[in-house]
Amino acid sequence: MSVYRSYRQLLGRSILLGLELLVAADIIRTVAVTPTFESVGVLAIIVLIRTFLSFSLELEITGRWPWQKEPSPAGSGASQRRESAVSET
């Protein structure tokens, strides 16, 4: 099962990298070729869609949103006390 999980994470990270490169390429193309209001608007929509896809992929890969902290290690006393306090209520 861990081989599948590592392959899935590697594939997801590769897709995220590809999305970031495509956003950078679109920005460069918009600025270099035709910086009109229409092209900038289309670029903004594309960036929003790709950002949503990146956040969704990050959530799928790690199980948390990009702005959330890493889960604390299982040996941490403070986190275990919080978890036990929550489970008791």
C-alpha positions as a Python dict, from the first residue, in 0.01 Angstrom:
ca = {
    (1, 'M'): (0, 0, 0),
    (2, 'S'): (288, 240, 68),
    (3, 'V'): (419, 198, -287),
    (4, 'Y'): (84, 314, -422),
    (5, 'R'): (78, 609, -183),
    (6, 'S'): (433, 718, -278),
    (7, 'Y'): (357, 685, -649),
    (8, 'R'): (39, 886, -602),
    (9, 'Q'): (224, 1161, -413),
    (10, 'L'): (500, 1171, -676),
    (11, 'L'): (245, 1196, -955),
    (12, 'G'): (51, 1468, -772),
    (13, 'R'): (365, 1672, -707),
    (14, 'S'): (462, 1640, -1075),
    (15, 'I'): (120, 1769, -1180),
    (16, 'L'): (151, 2059, -933),
    (17, 'L'): (490, 2151, -1079),
    (18, 'G'): (345, 2138, -1429),
    (19, 'L'): (58, 2368, -1328),
    (20, 'E'): (303, 2619, -1179),
    (21, 'L'): (512, 2616, -1496),
    (22, 'L'): (202, 2668, -1710),
    (23, 'V'): (97, 2967, -1499),
    (24, 'A'): (444, 3119, -1535),
    (25, 'A'): (438, 3061, -1912),
    (26, 'D'): (94, 3223, -1942),
    (27, 'I'): (211, 3527, -1745),
    (28, 'I'): (520, 3568, -1962),
    (29, 'R'): (318, 3524, -2281),
    (30, 'T'): (56, 3777, -2173),
    (31, 'V'): (313, 4039, -2077),
    (32, 'A'): (542, 3982, -2376),
    (33, 'V'): (291, 3941, -2659),
    (34, 'T'): (-25, 4145, -2609),
    (35, 'P'): (-79, 4313, -2273),
    (36, 'T'): (-441, 4416, -2331),
    (37, 'F'): (-716, 4427, -2068),
    (38, 'E'): (-886, 4130, -2233),
    (39, 'S'): (-572, 3913, -2226),
    (40, 'V'): (-501, 4013, -1865),
    (41, 'G'): (-859, 3920, -1772),
    (42, 'V'): (-829, 3582, -1940),
    (43, 'L'): (-496, 3531, -1762),
    (44, 'A'): (-657, 3612, -1427),
    (45, 'I'): (-929, 3353, -1486),
    (46, 'I'): (-673, 3091, -1592),
    (47, 'V'): (-461, 3161, -1284),
    (48, 'L'): (-766, 3132, -1056),
    (49, 'I'): (-866, 2798, -1207),
    (50, 'R'): (-512, 2660, -1184),
    (51, 'T'): (-475, 2787, -828),
    (52, 'F'): (-795, 2605, -732),
    (53, 'L'): (-664, 2289, -898),
    (54, 'S'): (-332, 2323, -714),
    (55, 'F'): (-506, 2363, -378),
    (56, 'S'): (-727, 2064, -454),
    (57, 'L'): (-428, 1849, -549),
    (58, 'E'): (-238, 1957, -238),
    (59, 'L'): (-536, 1861, -23),
    (60, 'E'): (-559, 1525, -198),
    (61, 'I'): (-186, 1452, -162),
    (62, 'T'): (-124, 1561, 197),
    (63, 'G'): (-470, 1558, 349),
    (64, 'R'): (-444, 1921, 462),
    (65, 'W'): (-469, 2266, 305),
    (66, 'P'): (-142, 2435, 201),
    (67, 'W'): (-174, 2701, 473),
    (68, 'Q'): (-223, 2449, 754),
    (69, 'K'): (73, 2351, 970),
    (70, 'E'): (233, 2011, 955),
    (71, 'P'): (75, 1774, 1203),
    (72, 'S'): (281, 1751, 1521),
    (73, 'P'): (467, 1428, 1595),
    (74, 'A'): (274, 1159, 1783),
    (75, 'G'): (513, 1180, 2080),
    (76, 'S'): (424, 1540, 2159),
    (77, 'G'): (267, 1561, 2504),
    (78, 'A'): (73, 1881, 2439),
    (79, 'S'): (-98, 1745, 2129),
    (80, 'Q'): (-186, 1420, 2305),
    (81, 'R'): (-340, 1614, 2596),
    (82, 'R'): (-546, 1824, 2353),
    (83, 'E'): (-661, 1515, 2166),
    (84, 'S'): (-759, 1335, 2487),
    (85, 'A'): (-944, 1645, 2613),
    (86, 'V'): (-1137, 1666, 2287),
    (87, 'S'): (-1220, 1296, 2286),
    (88, 'E'): (-1350, 1314, 2645),
    (89, 'T'): (-1607, 1581, 2560),
}
